[in-house]
């Protein structure tokens, strides 16, 4: 089996798994009616991205608001 054929098969399998997970999430939401906090979704997305090999770049959060110009 060539690399391209293997990759195509893996993408098909992953697409199927994602579709199944989306269905499960929708059914769980329908049962509970609860929403997932945005912080949790960001953490899950970061974990999945890291698992898939994305390293990203560290970023410094900026919590200070811009100061008004002095007169």
PyMOL Python script that loads the backbone (N, CA, C, O; Angstrom):
from pymol import cmd

cmd.read_pdbstr("""\
ATOM      1  N   UNK A   1       0.849  -1.180   0.000  1.00  0.00           N
ATOM      2  CA  UNK A   1       0.000   0.000   0.000  1.00  0.00           C
ATOM      3  C   UNK A   1       0.893   1.241   0.000  1.00  0.00           C
ATOM      4  O   UNK A   1       1.855   1.312   0.764  1.00  0.00           O
ATOM      5  N   UNK A   2       0.587   2.188  -0.828  1.00  0.00           N
ATOM      6  CA  UNK A   2       1.427   3.389  -0.905  1.00  0.00           C
ATOM      7  C   UNK A   2       1.079   4.355   0.218  1.00  0.00           C
ATOM      8  O   UNK A   2       0.030   4.247   0.854  1.00  0.00           O
ATOM      9  N   UNK A   3       1.974   5.292   0.445  1.00  0.00           N
ATOM     10  CA  UNK A   3       1.739   6.285   1.490  1.00  0.00           C
ATOM     11  C   UNK A   3       0.473   7.073   1.244  1.00  0.00           C
ATOM     12  O   UNK A   3      -0.273   7.357   2.181  1.00  0.00           O
ATOM     13  N   UNK A   4       0.215   7.435  -0.019  1.00  0.00           N
ATOM     14  CA  UNK A   4      -0.976   8.221  -0.345  1.00  0.00           C
ATOM     15  C   UNK A   4      -2.245   7.429  -0.052  1.00  0.00           C
ATOM     16  O   UNK A   4      -3.213   7.977   0.476  1.00  0.00           O
ATOM     17  N   UNK A   5      -2.242   6.162  -0.388  1.00  0.00           N
ATOM     18  CA  UNK A   5      -3.403   5.311  -0.128  1.00  0.00           C
ATOM     19  C   UNK A   5      -3.615   5.140   1.373  1.00  0.00           C
ATOM     20  O   UNK A   5      -4.751   5.158   1.848  1.00  0.00           O
ATOM     21  N   UNK A   6      -2.530   4.976   2.116  1.00  0.00           N
ATOM     22  CA  UNK A   6      -2.635   4.849   3.576  1.00  0.00           C
ATOM     23  C   UNK A   6      -3.188   6.122   4.191  1.00  0.00           C
ATOM     24  O   UNK A   6      -4.053   6.073   5.065  1.00  0.00           O
ATOM     25  N   UNK A   7      -2.684   7.270   3.730  1.00  0.00           N
ATOM     26  CA  UNK A   7      -3.164   8.545   4.251  1.00  0.00           C
ATOM     27  C   UNK A   7      -4.635   8.759   3.924  1.00  0.00           C
ATOM     28  O   UNK A   7      -5.398   9.242   4.761  1.00  0.00           O
ATOM     29  N   UNK A   8      -5.029   8.403   2.719  1.00  0.00           N
ATOM     30  CA  UNK A   8      -6.434   8.538   2.330  1.00  0.00           C
ATOM     31  C   UNK A   8      -7.319   7.683   3.221  1.00  0.00           C
ATOM     32  O   UNK A   8      -8.375   8.129   3.668  1.00  0.00           O
ATOM     33  N   UNK A   9      -6.893   6.466   3.476  1.00  0.00           N
ATOM     34  CA  UNK A   9      -7.663   5.570   4.345  1.00  0.00           C
ATOM     35  C   UNK A   9      -7.744   6.121   5.769  1.00  0.00           C
ATOM     36  O   UNK A   9      -8.802   6.068   6.395  1.00  0.00           O
ATOM     37  N   UNK A  10      -6.627   6.651   6.281  1.00  0.00           N
ATOM     38  CA  UNK A  10      -6.620   7.220   7.627  1.00  0.00           C
ATOM     39  C   UNK A  10      -7.531   8.444   7.720  1.00  0.00           C
ATOM     40  O   UNK A  10      -8.218   8.628   8.725  1.00  0.00           O
ATOM     41  N   UNK A  11      -7.540   9.277   6.687  1.00  0.00           N
ATOM     42  CA  UNK A  11      -8.415  10.454   6.684  1.00  0.00           C
ATOM     43  C   UNK A  11      -9.873  10.024   6.669  1.00  0.00           C
ATOM     44  O   UNK A  11     -10.701  10.612   7.364  1.00  0.00           O
ATOM     45  N   UNK A  12     -10.194   9.002   5.883  1.00  0.00           N
ATOM     46  CA  UNK A  12     -11.576   8.494   5.857  1.00  0.00           C
ATOM     47  C   UNK A  12     -11.984   7.978   7.235  1.00  0.00           C
ATOM     48  O   UNK A  12     -13.090   8.246   7.705  1.00  0.00           O
ATOM     49  N   UNK A  13     -11.082   7.237   7.875  1.00  0.00           N
ATOM     50  CA  UNK A  13     -11.376   6.686   9.191  1.00  0.00           C
ATOM     51  C   UNK A  13     -11.555   7.808  10.213  1.00  0.00           C
ATOM     52  O   UNK A  13     -12.483   7.772  11.021  1.00  0.00           O
ATOM     53  N   UNK A  14     -10.663   8.810  10.177  1.00  0.00           N
ATOM     54  CA  UNK A  14     -10.747   9.930  11.106  1.00  0.00           C
ATOM     55  C   UNK A  14     -12.029  10.733  10.882  1.00  0.00           C
ATOM     56  O   UNK A  14     -12.675  11.155  11.841  1.00  0.00           O
ATOM     57  N   UNK A  15     -12.393  10.941   9.620  1.00  0.00           N
ATOM     58  CA  UNK A  15     -13.629  11.662   9.301  1.00  0.00           C
ATOM     59  C   UNK A  15     -14.839  10.926   9.862  1.00  0.00           C
ATOM     60  O   UNK A  15     -15.761  11.541  10.397  1.00  0.00           O
ATOM     61  N   UNK A  16     -14.826   9.620   9.735  1.00  0.00           N
ATOM     62  CA  UNK A  16     -15.926   8.816  10.272  1.00  0.00           C
ATOM     63  C   UNK A  16     -15.991   8.923  11.792  1.00  0.00           C
ATOM     64  O   UNK A  16     -17.075   9.043  12.364  1.00  0.00           O
ATOM     65  N   UNK A  17     -14.831   8.880  12.445  1.00  0.00           N
ATOM     66  CA  UNK A  17     -14.798   8.987  13.903  1.00  0.00           C
ATOM     67  C   UNK A  17     -15.280  10.357  14.369  1.00  0.00           C
ATOM     68  O   UNK A  17     -16.001  10.453  15.361  1.00  0.00           O
ATOM     69  N   UNK A  18     -14.889  11.414  13.665  1.00  0.00           N
ATOM     70  CA  UNK A  18     -15.319  12.762  14.028  1.00  0.00           C
ATOM     71  C   UNK A  18     -16.831  12.892  13.860  1.00  0.00           C
ATOM     72  O   UNK A  18     -17.501  13.482  14.708  1.00  0.00           O
ATOM     73  N   UNK A  19     -17.367  12.350  12.779  1.00  0.00           N
ATOM     74  CA  UNK A  19     -18.814  12.393  12.561  1.00  0.00           C
ATOM     75  C   UNK A  19     -19.544  11.660  13.677  1.00  0.00           C
ATOM     76  O   UNK A  19     -20.577  12.126  14.159  1.00  0.00           O
ATOM     77  N   UNK A  20     -19.009  10.514  14.087  1.00  0.00           N
ATOM     78  CA  UNK A  20     -19.616   9.755  15.185  1.00  0.00           C
ATOM     79  C   UNK A  20     -19.571  10.545  16.487  1.00  0.00           C
ATOM     80  O   UNK A  20     -20.549  10.572  17.235  1.00  0.00           O
ATOM     81  N   UNK A  21     -18.435  11.188  16.759  1.00  0.00           N
ATOM     82  CA  UNK A  21     -18.314  11.998  17.975  1.00  0.00           C
ATOM     83  C   UNK A  21     -19.260  13.189  17.944  1.00  0.00           C
ATOM     84  O   UNK A  21     -19.842  13.538  18.972  1.00  0.00           O
ATOM     85  N   UNK A  22     -19.426  13.818  16.790  1.00  0.00           N
ATOM     86  CA  UNK A  22     -20.355  14.940  16.681  1.00  0.00           C
ATOM     87  C   UNK A  22     -21.775  14.476  16.982  1.00  0.00           C
ATOM     88  O   UNK A  22     -22.528  15.164  17.670  1.00  0.00           O
ATOM     89  N   UNK A  23     -22.134  13.307  16.462  1.00  0.00           N
ATOM     90  CA  UNK A  23     -23.463  12.760  16.737  1.00  0.00           C
ATOM     91  C   UNK A  23     -23.644  12.506  18.234  1.00  0.00           C
ATOM     92  O   UNK A  23     -24.690  12.823  18.800  1.00  0.00           O
ATOM     93  N   UNK A  24     -22.620  11.933  18.871  1.00  0.00           N
ATOM     94  CA  UNK A  24     -22.706  11.651  20.299  1.00  0.00           C
ATOM     95  C   UNK A  24     -22.825  12.930  21.120  1.00  0.00           C
ATOM     96  O   UNK A  24     -23.589  12.977  22.085  1.00  0.00           O
ATOM     97  N   UNK A  25     -22.082  13.959  20.749  1.00  0.00           N
ATOM     98  CA  UNK A  25     -22.146  15.230  21.473  1.00  0.00           C
ATOM     99  C   UNK A  25     -23.534  15.847  21.330  1.00  0.00           C
ATOM    100  O   UNK A  25     -24.099  16.350  22.301  1.00  0.00           O
ATOM    101  N   UNK A  26     -24.079  15.808  20.114  1.00  0.00           N
ATOM    102  CA  UNK A  26     -25.420  16.359  19.899  1.00  0.00           C
ATOM    103  C   UNK A  26     -26.462  15.620  20.730  1.00  0.00           C
ATOM    104  O   UNK A  26     -27.357  16.243  21.303  1.00  0.00           O
ATOM    105  N   UNK A  27     -26.350  14.301  20.797  1.00  0.00           N
ATOM    106  CA  UNK A  27     -27.322  13.544  21.579  1.00  0.00           C
ATOM    107  C   UNK A  27     -27.166  13.813  23.074  1.00  0.00           C
ATOM    108  O   UNK A  27     -28.159  13.875  23.800  1.00  0.00           O
ATOM    109  N   UNK A  28     -25.920  13.974  23.540  1.00  0.00           N
ATOM    110  CA  UNK A  28     -25.705  14.301  24.952  1.00  0.00           C
ATOM    111  C   UNK A  28     -26.230  15.695  25.280  1.00  0.00           C
ATOM    112  O   UNK A  28     -26.819  15.901  26.341  1.00  0.00           O
ATOM    113  N   UNK A  29     -26.024  16.647  24.383  1.00  0.00           N
ATOM    114  CA  UNK A  29     -26.551  17.994  24.598  1.00  0.00           C
ATOM    115  C   UNK A  29     -28.067  17.965  24.674  1.00  0.00           C
ATOM    116  O   UNK A  29     -28.669  18.648  25.503  1.00  0.00           O
ATOM    117  N   UNK A  30     -28.681  17.173  23.808  1.00  0.00           N
ATOM    118  CA  UNK A  30     -30.136  17.076  23.806  1.00  0.00           C
ATOM    119  C   UNK A  30     -30.640  16.486  25.117  1.00  0.00           C
ATOM    120  O   UNK A  30     -31.697  16.876  25.612  1.00  0.00           O
ATOM    121  N   UNK A  31     -29.885  15.547  25.680  1.00  0.00           N
ATOM    122  CA  UNK A  31     -30.301  14.911  26.931  1.00  0.00           C
ATOM    123  C   UNK A  31     -30.151  15.854  28.125  1.00  0.00           C
ATOM    124  O   UNK A  31     -31.037  15.933  28.976  1.00  0.00           O
ATOM    125  N   UNK A  32     -29.032  16.563  28.180  1.00  0.00           N
ATOM    126  CA  UNK A  32     -28.761  17.391  29.353  1.00  0.00           C
ATOM    127  C   UNK A  32     -29.175  18.838  29.182  1.00  0.00           C
ATOM    128  O   UNK A  32     -29.527  19.502  30.157  1.00  0.00           O
ATOM    129  N   UNK A  33     -29.139  19.335  27.959  1.00  0.00           N
ATOM    130  CA  UNK A  33     -29.470  20.725  27.730  1.00  0.00           C
ATOM    131  C   UNK A  33     -28.373  21.670  28.195  1.00  0.00           C
ATOM    132  O   UNK A  33     -28.550  22.887  28.142  1.00  0.00           O
ATOM    133  N   UNK A  34     -27.256  21.142  28.644  1.00  0.00           N
ATOM    134  CA  UNK A  34     -26.160  21.971  29.151  1.00  0.00           C
ATOM    135  C   UNK A  34     -25.216  22.335  28.022  1.00  0.00           C
ATOM    136  O   UNK A  34     -25.106  21.622  27.024  1.00  0.00           O
ATOM    137  N   UNK A  35     -24.540  23.453  28.197  1.00  0.00           N
ATOM    138  CA  UNK A  35     -23.538  23.858  27.223  1.00  0.00           C
ATOM    139  C   UNK A  35     -22.149  23.678  27.832  1.00  0.00           C
ATOM    140  O   UNK A  35     -21.983  23.669  29.052  1.00  0.00           O
ATOM    141  N   UNK A  36     -21.172  23.536  26.966  1.00  0.00           N
ATOM    142  CA  UNK A  36     -19.789  23.379  27.417  1.00  0.00           C
ATOM    143  C   UNK A  36     -19.160  24.767  27.472  1.00  0.00           C
ATOM    144  O   UNK A  36     -19.232  25.508  26.492  1.00  0.00           O
ATOM    145  N   UNK A  37     -18.549  25.135  28.592  1.00  0.00           N
ATOM    146  CA  UNK A  37     -17.925  26.456  28.682  1.00  0.00           C
ATOM    147  C   UNK A  37     -16.835  26.637  27.630  1.00  0.00           C
ATOM    148  O   UNK A  37     -16.149  25.684  27.259  1.00  0.00           O
ATOM    149  N   UNK A  38     -16.685  27.864  27.159  1.00  0.00           N
ATOM    150  CA  UNK A  38     -15.712  28.159  26.108  1.00  0.00           C
ATOM    151  C   UNK A  38     -14.292  27.798  26.537  1.00  0.00           C
ATOM    152  O   UNK A  38     -13.488  27.375  25.705  1.00  0.00           O
ATOM    153  N   UNK A  39     -13.969  27.958  27.831  1.00  0.00           N
ATOM    154  CA  UNK A  39     -12.631  27.623  28.320  1.00  0.00           C
ATOM    155  C   UNK A  39     -12.350  26.134  28.141  1.00  0.00           C
ATOM    156  O   UNK A  39     -11.232  25.742  27.807  1.00  0.00           O
ATOM    157  N   UNK A  40     -13.366  25.314  28.365  1.00  0.00           N
ATOM    158  CA  UNK A  40     -13.201  23.868  28.211  1.00  0.00           C
ATOM    159  C   UNK A  40     -12.993  23.508  26.745  1.00  0.00           C
ATOM    160  O   UNK A  40     -12.155  22.670  26.415  1.00  0.00           O
ATOM    161  N   UNK A  41     -13.769  24.154  25.864  1.00  0.00           N
ATOM    162  CA  UNK A  41     -13.614  23.881  24.439  1.00  0.00           C
ATOM    163  C   UNK A  41     -12.225  24.276  23.959  1.00  0.00           C
ATOM    164  O   UNK A  41     -11.625  23.564  23.155  1.00  0.00           O
ATOM    165  N   UNK A  42     -11.707  25.401  24.440  1.00  0.00           N
ATOM    166  CA  UNK A  42     -10.366  25.836  24.053  1.00  0.00           C
ATOM    167  C   UNK A  42      -9.320  24.835  24.545  1.00  0.00           C
ATOM    168  O   UNK A  42      -8.366  24.531  23.830  1.00  0.00           O
ATOM    169  N   UNK A  43      -9.497  24.330  25.751  1.00  0.00           N
ATOM    170  CA  UNK A  43      -8.561  23.346  26.297  1.00  0.00           C
ATOM    171  C   UNK A  43      -8.598  22.045  25.505  1.00  0.00           C
ATOM    172  O   UNK A  43      -7.557  21.452  25.222  1.00  0.00           O
ATOM    173  N   UNK A  44      -9.791  21.608  25.154  1.00  0.00           N
ATOM    174  CA  UNK A  44      -9.937  20.380  24.367  1.00  0.00           C
ATOM    175  C   UNK A  44      -9.305  20.566  22.994  1.00  0.00           C
ATOM    176  O   UNK A  44      -8.589  19.688  22.511  1.00  0.00           O
ATOM    177  N   UNK A  45      -9.570  21.712  22.364  1.00  0.00           N
ATOM    178  CA  UNK A  45      -9.002  21.983  21.039  1.00  0.00           C
ATOM    179  C   UNK A  45      -7.476  22.015  21.099  1.00  0.00           C
ATOM    180  O   UNK A  45      -6.806  21.499  20.204  1.00  0.00           O
ATOM    181  N   UNK A  46      -6.928  22.620  22.150  1.00  0.00           N
ATOM    182  CA  UNK A  46      -5.468  22.667  22.290  1.00  0.00           C
ATOM    183  C   UNK A  46      -4.893  21.270  22.486  1.00  0.00           C
ATOM    184  O   UNK A  46      -3.844  20.945  21.930  1.00  0.00           O
ATOM    185  N   UNK A  47      -5.572  20.448  23.268  1.00  0.00           N
ATOM    186  CA  UNK A  47      -5.114  19.075  23.481  1.00  0.00           C
ATOM    187  C   UNK A  47      -5.140  18.258  22.202  1.00  0.00           C
ATOM    188  O   UNK A  47      -4.207  17.504  21.926  1.00  0.00           O
ATOM    189  N   UNK A  48      -6.202  18.402  21.418  1.00  0.00           N
ATOM    190  CA  UNK A  48      -6.300  17.673  20.150  1.00  0.00           C
ATOM    191  C   UNK A  48      -5.226  18.162  19.183  1.00  0.00           C
ATOM    192  O   UNK A  48      -4.590  17.357  18.503  1.00  0.00           O
ATOM    193  N   UNK A  49      -5.023  19.479  19.120  1.00  0.00           N
ATOM    194  CA  UNK A  49      -3.997  20.034  18.230  1.00  0.00           C
ATOM    195  C   UNK A  49      -2.610  19.526  18.620  1.00  0.00           C
ATOM    196  O   UNK A  49      -1.809  19.172  17.755  1.00  0.00           O
ATOM    197  N   UNK A  50      -2.329  19.491  19.914  1.00  0.00           N
ATOM    198  CA  UNK A  50      -1.028  18.986  20.375  1.00  0.00           C
ATOM    199  C   UNK A  50      -0.884  17.505  20.039  1.00  0.00           C
ATOM    200  O   UNK A  50       0.189  17.062  19.630  1.00  0.00           O
ATOM    201  N   UNK A  51      -1.951  16.745  20.209  1.00  0.00           N
ATOM    202  CA  UNK A  51      -1.917  15.319  19.893  1.00  0.00           C
ATOM    203  C   UNK A  51      -1.628  15.100  18.406  1.00  0.00           C
ATOM    204  O   UNK A  51      -0.931  14.156  18.031  1.00  0.00           O
ATOM    205  N   UNK A  52      -2.177  15.993  17.559  1.00  0.00           N
ATOM    206  CA  UNK A  52      -1.975  15.868  16.121  1.00  0.00           C
ATOM    207  C   UNK A  52      -0.643  16.451  15.663  1.00  0.00           C
ATOM    208  O   UNK A  52      -0.316  16.393  14.478  1.00  0.00           O
ATOM    209  N   UNK A  53       0.132  17.013  16.596  1.00  0.00           N
ATOM    210  CA  UNK A  53       1.476  17.448  16.265  1.00  0.00           C
ATOM    211  C   UNK A  53       1.678  18.942  16.125  1.00  0.00           C
ATOM    212  O   UNK A  53       2.794  19.378  15.839  1.00  0.00           O
ATOM    213  N   UNK A  54       0.640  19.745  16.315  1.00  0.00           N
ATOM    214  CA  UNK A  54       0.795  21.195  16.189  1.00  0.00           C
ATOM    215  C   UNK A  54       1.463  21.725  17.446  1.00  0.00           C
ATOM    216  O   UNK A  54       0.978  21.511  18.557  1.00  0.00           O
ATOM    217  N   UNK A  55       2.581  22.419  17.263  1.00  0.00           N
ATOM    218  CA  UNK A  55       3.319  22.923  18.421  1.00  0.00           C
ATOM    219  C   UNK A  55       2.901  24.336  18.801  1.00  0.00           C
ATOM    220  O   UNK A  55       2.946  24.687  19.980  1.00  0.00           O
ATOM    221  N   UNK A  56       2.501  25.144  17.850  1.00  0.00           N
ATOM    222  CA  UNK A  56       2.059  26.494  18.136  1.00  0.00           C
ATOM    223  C   UNK A  56       3.179  27.365  18.664  1.00  0.00           C
ATOM    224  O   UNK A  56       4.316  26.916  18.812  1.00  0.00           O
ATOM    225  N   UNK A  57       2.850  28.601  18.944  1.00  0.00           N
ATOM    226  CA  UNK A  57       3.814  29.524  19.511  1.00  0.00           C
ATOM    227  C   UNK A  57       3.269  30.053  20.829  1.00  0.00           C
ATOM    228  O   UNK A  57       2.090  30.397  20.917  1.00  0.00           O
ATOM    229  N   UNK A  58       4.109  30.122  21.852  1.00  0.00           N
ATOM    230  CA  UNK A  58       3.622  30.658  23.128  1.00  0.00           C
ATOM    231  C   UNK A  58       3.258  32.123  22.978  1.00  0.00           C
ATOM    232  O   UNK A  58       3.940  32.871  22.278  1.00  0.00           O
ATOM    233  N   UNK A  59       2.195  32.526  23.627  1.00  0.00           N
ATOM    234  CA  UNK A  59       1.739  33.905  23.545  1.00  0.00           C
ATOM    235  C   UNK A  59       1.543  34.455  24.948  1.00  0.00           C
ATOM    236  O   UNK A  59       1.137  33.736  25.861  1.00  0.00           O
ATOM    237  N   UNK A  60       1.831  35.710  25.103  1.00  0.00           N
ATOM    238  CA  UNK A  60       1.671  36.392  26.378  1.00  0.00           C
ATOM    239  C   UNK A  60       0.286  37.043  26.404  1.00  0.00           C
ATOM    240  O   UNK A  60      -0.007  37.882  25.553  1.00  0.00           O
ATOM    241  N   UNK A  61      -0.567  36.675  27.357  1.00  0.00           N
ATOM    242  CA  UNK A  61      -1.861  37.353  27.424  1.00  0.00           C
ATOM    243  C   UNK A  61      -1.677  38.792  27.908  1.00  0.00           C
ATOM    244  O   UNK A  61      -0.843  39.069  28.770  1.00  0.00           O
ATOM    245  N   UNK A  62      -2.453  39.680  27.349  1.00  0.00           N
ATOM    246  CA  UNK A  62      -2.385  41.092  27.739  1.00  0.00           C
ATOM    247  C   UNK A  62      -3.653  41.435  28.509  1.00  0.00           C
ATOM    248  O   UNK A  62      -4.742  41.496  27.938  1.00  0.00           O
ATOM    249  N   UNK A  63      -3.501  41.657  29.801  1.00  0.00           N
ATOM    250  CA  UNK A  63      -4.651  41.940  30.633  1.00  0.00           C
ATOM    251  C   UNK A  63      -4.817  43.432  30.916  1.00  0.00           C
ATOM    252  O   UNK A  63      -5.866  43.855  31.401  1.00  0.00           O
ATOM    253  N   UNK A  64      -3.806  44.222  30.621  1.00  0.00           N
ATOM    254  CA  UNK A  64      -3.882  45.636  30.902  1.00  0.00           C
ATOM    255  C   UNK A  64      -4.582  46.375  29.763  1.00  0.00           C
ATOM    256  O   UNK A  64      -4.259  46.194  28.589  1.00  0.00           O
ATOM    257  N   UNK A  65      -5.536  47.199  30.138  1.00  0.00           N
ATOM    258  CA  UNK A  65      -6.213  48.012  29.152  1.00  0.00           C
ATOM    259  C   UNK A  65      -5.299  49.195  28.790  1.00  0.00           C
ATOM    260  O   UNK A  65      -4.483  49.613  29.611  1.00  0.00           O
ATOM    261  N   UNK A  66      -5.428  49.724  27.591  1.00  0.00           N
ATOM    262  CA  UNK A  66      -4.598  50.871  27.229  1.00  0.00           C
ATOM    263  C   UNK A  66      -4.898  52.053  28.153  1.00  0.00           C
ATOM    264  O   UNK A  66      -6.049  52.303  28.513  1.00  0.00           O
ATOM    265  N   UNK A  67      -3.852  52.762  28.522  1.00  0.00           N
ATOM    266  CA  UNK A  67      -4.024  53.894  29.426  1.00  0.00           C
ATOM    267  C   UNK A  67      -4.394  55.134  28.617  1.00  0.00           C
ATOM    268  O   UNK A  67      -3.906  55.327  27.504  1.00  0.00           O
ATOM    269  N   UNK A  68      -5.257  55.969  29.183  1.00  0.00           N
ATOM    270  CA  UNK A  68      -5.627  57.194  28.480  1.00  0.00           C
ATOM    271  C   UNK A  68      -4.424  58.124  28.373  1.00  0.00           C
ATOM    272  O   UNK A  68      -3.549  58.136  29.239  1.00  0.00           O
ATOM    273  N   UNK A  69      -4.401  58.899  27.296  1.00  0.00           N
ATOM    274  CA  UNK A  69      -3.295  59.847  27.101  1.00  0.00           C
ATOM    275  C   UNK A  69      -3.353  60.930  28.171  1.00  0.00           C
ATOM    276  O   UNK A  69      -4.428  61.428  28.503  1.00  0.00           O
ATOM    277  N   UNK A  70      -2.192  61.290  28.708  1.00  0.00           N
ATOM    278  CA  UNK A  70      -2.152  62.339  29.732  1.00  0.00           C
ATOM    279  C   UNK A  70      -2.247  63.695  29.060  1.00  0.00           C
ATOM    280  O   UNK A  70      -1.786  63.892  27.936  1.00  0.00           O
ATOM    281  N   UNK A  71      -2.864  64.634  29.787  1.00  0.00           N
ATOM    282  CA  UNK A  71      -3.080  65.967  29.212  1.00  0.00           C
ATOM    283  C   UNK A  71      -2.122  66.956  29.769  1.00  0.00           C
ATOM    284  O   UNK A  71      -2.159  68.129  29.398  1.00  0.00           O
TER     285      UNK A  71
END
""", "prot")
cmd.dss("prot")
cmd.show_as("cartoon", "prot")
cmd.util.cbc("prot")
cmd.orient("prot")
